[in-house]
Amino acid sequence: MAFTAAETGSIKGTFNPANSVNQVWAVSGADTLKIPPADSISFNFEQVKAGAYTILIDAKEPFKDKTIENVNVKASEVVNLGEIKLEQ
């Protein structure tokens, strides 16, 4: 079932350093979204159903994976996580 833009929002962010991420996941209950980085430095989940999400970042070696909890998406809004710094 597709959701309309009025029922969905989006989640975006950037990575530091660039080229440090394999995949990004957005998880809310039984709903799971997965995307590769849009380019070497950013991601953008579009048409995300409103709700609370956990963002899981699968980092490339030697960087550590990162989890961001309680990302609240509201209909017609963009959640900008800003710059996400990955540590070694």
C-alpha positions as CSV (number, residue, x, y, z in Angstrom):
1,M,0.0,0.0,0.0
2,A,1.4,3.4,-1.0
3,F,1.2,6.4,1.3
4,T,0.5,9.9,0.0
5,A,2.8,12.8,0.8
6,A,0.3,14.1,3.2
7,E,0.6,10.9,5.3
8,T,4.4,10.6,5.2
9,G,7.5,12.5,6.1
10,S,11.2,12.0,5.4
11,I,14.5,11.5,7.3
12,K,17.8,12.8,6.0
13,G,21.3,13.4,7.2
14,T,25.0,13.5,6.3
15,F,28.0,11.5,7.3
16,N,31.4,12.6,8.5
17,P,33.8,11.3,7.2
18,A,32.6,10.8,3.6
19,N,32.6,7.3,2.1
20,S,32.2,5.7,5.6
21,V,28.8,4.0,5.3
22,N,27.6,0.8,3.6
23,Q,23.8,1.0,4.3
24,V,21.3,3.0,6.4
25,W,18.3,1.4,8.0
26,A,15.1,3.0,9.5
27,V,13.2,0.6,11.8
28,S,9.8,1.2,13.3
29,G,8.1,-1.9,14.8
30,A,7.7,-4.3,11.9
31,D,8.5,-1.7,9.3
32,T,12.1,-1.7,8.0
33,L,13.5,0.6,5.3
34,K,17.0,0.2,3.9
35,I,19.0,2.4,1.5
36,P,22.6,2.8,0.5
37,P,24.0,6.3,0.9
38,A,22.6,8.6,-1.8
39,D,26.2,9.7,-2.5
40,S,29.4,9.4,-0.5
41,I,28.2,11.7,2.2
42,S,24.3,11.7,2.7
43,F,21.1,9.8,2.9
44,N,17.4,10.6,2.5
45,F,14.5,8.4,3.3
46,E,11.4,9.7,1.5
47,Q,7.7,8.8,2.0
48,V,8.3,7.5,5.5
49,K,5.2,6.6,7.4
50,A,4.7,8.8,10.5
51,G,6.0,7.3,13.7
52,A,9.1,6.7,15.9
53,Y,12.1,5.2,14.1
54,T,15.5,3.9,15.1
55,I,18.2,4.7,12.5
56,L,20.9,2.1,12.1
57,I,24.1,3.0,10.3
58,D,26.2,0.2,8.9
59,A,29.7,1.8,8.8
60,K,32.6,0.6,6.7
61,E,35.7,-0.5,8.5
62,P,37.5,0.9,10.4
63,F,34.5,3.0,11.5
64,K,32.0,1.9,14.1
65,D,28.3,1.3,13.4
66,K,26.0,3.9,14.9
67,T,22.4,3.8,16.2
68,I,20.1,6.8,16.6
69,E,16.9,6.2,18.6
70,N,13.6,8.0,18.9
71,V,13.6,9.7,15.5
72,N,10.0,11.0,15.3
73,V,8.6,11.4,11.9
74,K,5.4,13.5,11.3
75,A,3.4,13.7,8.2
76,S,4.6,16.3,5.7
77,E,7.7,17.1,7.7
78,V,11.5,16.5,7.2
79,V,13.6,15.2,10.1
80,N,17.1,16.4,9.5
81,L,19.6,14.5,11.6
82,G,22.3,16.9,10.5
83,E,25.9,15.7,10.4
84,I,26.5,12.3,11.9
85,K,30.1,11.8,13.0
86,L,31.4,8.2,12.8
87,E,34.1,7.1,15.1
88,Q,36.9,4.6,14.6
